[in-house]
Amino acid sequence: MSASWSLVSLLFFACCALLAVLAVGSPESSNLDLPVVSFDEGYAHLFGEDNLVLHGDGKSVHLSLDERTGSGFVSQDLYLHGFFSASIKLPADYTAGVVVAFYMSNGDIFEKTHDEIDFEFLGNIRGKDWRVQTNVYGNGSVGIGREERYNLWFDPSDDFHQYSILWTNALIVFYVDNVPIREVKRTKAMGGDFPSKPMTLYATIWDASNWATNGGKYRVNYKYAPYIVQFSDLVLHGCAVDPIEHSSACDAVLPSGSIPYAITHEQKVHMENFRKRHMTYSYCYDRARYKVPPPECVLNAKEAEHLRSSDPVTFGQGKRRFVKRRHRRASATSM
């Protein structure tokens, strides 16, 4: 009898392990084993004075936010396409109003027609989880927000986790621990809204009390400062270009096979499983904001079912309040 129960227990735990993999994907599915750069090899101090501190021979970077200022760093080069990644450990405890951003932008060069690819991590009150938001802008299309928001299957303040952006001429993919969580394909419907000009990579921590947590209901509490975010395993694997070079022929500089140019079928299954379990908002389903979904949207019945239960406002039942965000650099210094 005990042997039978042991077999049943073994099968039960094996099934649980399988379900866990299906829920978040297989980490090995997109492990590219790309070279890691030190801070001095690839980045420069952006702002924040001594709130940026290097550790481990420059392989790890700590950014902090206190009552004086936030902080940030920026890549030394502009890139046209590639794979960009960092392992990040977020601040713990009360983090409402705190935003950590890992993103690409060319707003300092193309003020009115800038492109942007964003990972934004939104802090929360004690006992509530960090939220992750992704967004894409192209050619200054800031009037069309393409935000998506997710919960994670882990506490991102407990340990380091990898967050990656794949950007090619045809698609953008966001990854968490090598699991694809969002794919943005270049389509005719998007017109010029797909990011297409060289961009720089940024990492920042800043005070976004005016919008980040429940529309500004909960603000940064500096009693818990300094808020420290840690970065390591920095990957800048792209085509570095001069600001005046905009040709996608630059892709030829990247060795064949060095980065993926499509999501495999297996990865797509993992991505769909993640999205139907962990996505909490997508602009494509927000009927309070868009009576007709933007033309590039491809609606998914399973995603819609999940969002219908988790966020009824998405389906037009109630009102959603959007707060116009100030640029994250302008907001870097606390008020």
N, C-alpha and C positions, 0 to 999 in steps of 0.2 A: 504493500500500500504506500509506504513512504517513497519507494522508487517511482511509483506512478505520479505521486504529488510532485516529486522533484522534476520529473519530465514536464509536467504541466506548468510548473513555475518557470522552468527554463524557456518553454515556448512563449509564456506570457511576457517575460522580460525581453525576449528576442523581438516579439511583435511591437512592444513599446519602443524599442530602439529603432526599429524600422520606421514606425510612425514619426518619431522625432526627426529622422533624416528627411522623410518626405515633407515634413512641416517647414523645414528651413533650407533644405538642399544639401548637397554634398560638398564640403570644403575643397575637395580635390578637383572638382569639376572644372575650375578655371584657375588653378594654381599655376602662374606663369613663371615663377622663380626668376623674377627680374632683378637687376642689380639695385642695391640700396645705396643712396648717396648720403654723405655727411652734410650737415647744415651748411658749412662753408663752401662745399662743392656746388651746391645748387640753389641756395637761398640767401636772402639778406634781411636784416632787421627792417621792419616796416614802421612800427610806432610802438610806444609804450615804455621807452627808456629802459630802466632796469627790470621791468616786468617780463622781459624775455631772458631766460637763463638756459645756457647749454649744459648738458650732462653727457657723461660717457664718451669723452673725446669728440664731442660734437655730433654724436649719433642720435641723441635724444634732445628734445627741445621742450621746455616748460613755458607756457604762457599764463599770465595771471591777470585778473581783474580785481581792482580795489577801488576805494573812494576817489582816487586821483585819476585813474585811467584804466583802459583795457590794454591790449597789446596784440601784436601780429607780426607775421613774416611773409615774405613774397619771394617767388622764384626769380632768379637773376635773368632768366631768358623768357622770351615769348615762345609759345609752342603752337604749331598747327597740327592737331591730331596727336593721339598717343594714349598711353595708359599711365594714370597718375594715382598714387596711393599713399596712405599713411596709416599706421596703427595708432589709435587714439584712446586715451583713458580720460573720461570726463570727470568733472568735480562731483563730489558726493554731498549728501545732506540736503539742506534747503537751497535750491538753485533757481527759484522762480525769477523770471526776468532776465536770466543769463542766456546768452546765445553764443554758441561756438560754431564758427563757419569754416568749412573746407571747400573752396570753390575756385572756379576759373572765371576770369573777367578781362575785358579790355576797355573798361569804362574810362580809364585815365587817358586813353588814346582816341576812342570814338565816343565822345561825350553824349551825342544824340542818337547814335546808331550802334550802341554797344551790344556785345554778346555776353552771355553768362551761363554757367553750369554750376549748380549749387547743391552741396550738402549743408543743411543747417540743423543744428542740434538745439532743441528748445528745452530749457530747464523747467523745473516744476517745484511745487511746494513739497514739504517733507511727506514721505509716504506715497508720493505719486511718481510715476516713471518719467524719465526723459522721453521726449518725442523726437523723431527724425523726420525732416522735411526735405524733399528734393524739388528743384525748380529749374526751368530752362527758359532763357530769353535769347532772341536773335534779332539783330538789326534794330535794336531799340524798342522791341515790342512789349514794353512794360505794361501796356494797357490790357494785355491778355495774360493773366497769371496762369501758369501751368503747374501749380503746386500739387504735390501729393504728400501725404503725411502717414507715418507708420508708427506702430509700437514695435518693440524688439522682443526677441525670445530670451534675452539676458539683460542683466543690469550693466549698462555701459560704464558705470563708475567703479565697478568691482575689479576690472582688469582691462588690458589692451584688447581692442578689436580692430580689424582692418576694414577701412572704407576706401573704395576705389571708384574711379571714373574712367571709363573707356570712351574715347571720342574719335570717331572716324568720319570720313566724308559722307557716310550713309546712315550712321546710327550713333546713339549715345546710350551707354549702359551704366547703371549705378549698381555697385556690389557692396554687400556687407559680409565680411568674412568669406569672400569669394563666392557668395551666393548672389546671383543677379536678382535685384528687387524691382528694377524698372528698366524698360527699353523704350527709347524714343527714336523712331525711324524717320528718316528724312523723306517727306512726301511732297508731291506737287501742291497738296492742299495747304501745307504750311507756308508756301511761298518763300519769302526771305526770312522767315522767323526761325529757321534752323541755324544754330551758331556756325559761322563759316569763316570768321576772321581770326587771326592769331590771338591767343590769350595768354595771360600770366596766371600762375597758380598762387592762391592766397590761403593763409590760415589766420584766424582772428578769434578773440574772445572779447565781448563787449556787452554793455548795458542796453538791453532792449525792453526796458520796463514798460514803455508806452504801448507795446503790442504783443509781446511774445507769449504771455501766459494769460489765457482767457481774455484776450483783447485788452490787456493792460490792468486787469483786476488785481493781479499779484505782482509786486515789484521786487527788484533786487533789495535784499536786506543785507547791508554791509556789516552787520554783526557777525556774519559767517565768512567774511572776506579774510584773506584773499581767496578767490576762486581760482583754482589751478587746473589747467588742462595740459596733459602730457602727450607729446607726439614722438613717435619713433618709426623705424623702418620706412623712411621716406623714399618714394619711388618717383622719378621724373623720367619716364621712358617715352619720349616724343620727339618730334622734329622741331628743333630750335630754329627760328627764322628771324630775319630782320623785320622790323615793323612794316616796311613797305612791300614785303613779299606776301601775297595772298593766294598763290596758286596751290591747288590741292595736289599738284604733282610732287609736292614735298613728301607725300606718303611714300614715295619710292625710296626715300632715305632710310626708312625703317626696314630692317631685315625681314624677309618673307617668313611668316610664322611667328614673329616676335610678339605680336599682339593678335588677339582674335578679331575677326572681321564679321562675325555673326554669332548668335547664340545657338548652341546645339539643341537638339530636341530634348535631351535629358535636362539641360539647364532650363529650358522653357517650362518644363513640368515643375521643376523646383520653384521657379519664379511665380508661376501661377498658384502654387500651394502657399507660398509666402503671402502673396497679395490677398488671397481670399481669407487668410487667417489674421493678418497683421495690418493691412491697410485700413486707415480710419478716415481718410479724406482723399478724394481725387476731383480735380476741377472738371473732369469729363462728365461726372454724374451730378454736379451741383446745379440743380434746376432753379434754385433761388438766385444764382449768379448768372447762369447762362440758360435762357429759355430753350435755345437750341445748342447742343454741344458744339464746340469748335470743330472745324472740318477734319482735323487730323485724328480726332478721337475714334478709337475702335472699342465699342462697348462690349463688355464681357458679362454674361448672365450671372456667373458665380461671384464676380466682384460686386455686381449690383445687389445681389442677395445679401452679401455680407454687409455692405454699406447701408442697405435699407434697415437692417436691424441695429447697427451701431451708431448711425447718424441720420435720423429722419429728416434733418434740415436739408441734407443732400437732395432729397426728393421733393423739396418745395414745401414741406410742412413746418413752417416757422420762418424766422428771419436770421440771416447770418450777417454779422457785423464785421466788415473788413476795415482794418486800419492801415493807412498808407505808411509804409516803412520808410524811414530815412536811410540814406546809404550807410552801410555798416562802417565805413571809415569815418564819416561825419559823426557817427554815434559812438565812436570808440572812447571818447573822453566822457566820463560821467558828468552829469549836470549838477 
